[in-house]
């Protein structure tokens, strides 16, 4: 799934070497299957680099700093999210502030999405209501 574009791969490597504070905190929480599944950080997917991705469950976690509030950046993020979703990825967006202040809530949100993806839609037919 990860892209093999050398420029994008090089860009992702640079981003891994110089994470934001929030990225470093979340990576510390996710690494080593900290949530029960394997995440990778700064992963090239298509023409984008996802902050964090669980390839096995097709979940992307993006951390948004203050620059993501700008109209132009917000529009770019929406296009990017739509592209990921069209490729079958679930996208979770959290803010820097949430990672700094509400780590438990962030991890809970990630775990809920992973659980939702894992359970998937039920293949059992609905049970008729009894008298």
N, C-alpha and C positions, 0 to 999 in steps of 0.2 A: 504493500500500500504506500509506503513512503516514496516520495519522488526521488529520482536519481539525477536531477538537474544539478550539475556541479556548483553553479553559482548559488543556488538556493541551499544546497547542503553546506557550503562554506559559510553562508549567512547564518544558518542554524547553529553551526559550531561556534561562531563568534558570540551568538546570543547565549549559548550554554555557558561560555566562559565568563560572561559579564551579566549575570541575572540581576533583575531588580530585587529589592528587599523582599517584596511580596512573593516573587517567584522562588527565591531561595527558601523562604519559610514553607511555602506549599510543597516544594520538592522534598524538603526534609520530612514532611508529613506523609507524602505519597510513596517515596522511594522504598525499594525493598519490599514491595507488596504490602505497604503499610495499611492499605484498605482492602487487602485480600486479592487484588488483581494487579497486574503489572502496568505501570504507567511509564511512558517515556517523556522527556522534556524537549522542547524546541524541535518538533518533528516536522520535516517537510512532508506535506500532503497536497498533491496537486500543485498549484502554483503558490500555495500559502505555507506558512510555518505556524503550526499550532503550539501554543504555550505548553500544553500537556495533552497527551493522547493515550488512551487505552485502546490499543489496536484490536485486541480480542473482542471487546465489547462495542467498538466503534463510538467511543465517547471522547469528546474534545472538551478540555477545560481552558477557558481564556480568562486571564486576569486583566481587568481594565483599570488603568490609572486615570488621572485627571484629564489627560489629552483625549480620552475617548468620549468626553462630553461635547467636544466641538462638533458642530453640525456635519462637517465634511468627514471627520473620522467616524462619527456615528453611522453615517450613510455607508461608508466603506465596510464597517463591521456588520451591518445588516446584509449587504451583498455577500460578504464572506460567509456569514452564518447560513444564508440561503443556499450557497454553493455546497457547504459541508452537508447540510440536511438533504439536498438533492442527491448526494453521494451515499446517503444512508448513515450519516453520523449524527449523534445527539450532541448538541452544544450547550455547555454550561458556562455562563458568564458570571464572574464574581468581581467585586471591586478590590482594589488594594486595601482599602479600609476594612473590608470584611475579613480579608486574610489576616491583617494585623490584629483586629479586635474580636472577631467572631470565628475563630478557627474551628471550633466544634460545629457551628452551624454550617460552615463551608464543607467540612468533611461529611456531615449528615446529608447535605444536598447531593454531594457526589455519590455517597453510598446509596441513596434513594434512587438515583438515576441508574446506577449500576444494577441494583436489584430489579428495577423496572425493565431494563434491557434484558437481564438474565431470565426473568420470568416470562416475558413476551406475552403475546395473546394466548389465551387458553384455546386448546384444540378440542376440548370436551364440549359436547352440545349442552345447552342449558337444561337443567333438570326441571321438569314440569312441576308446578305447584300442586301439592297434594290437597285432598279435601279437608 
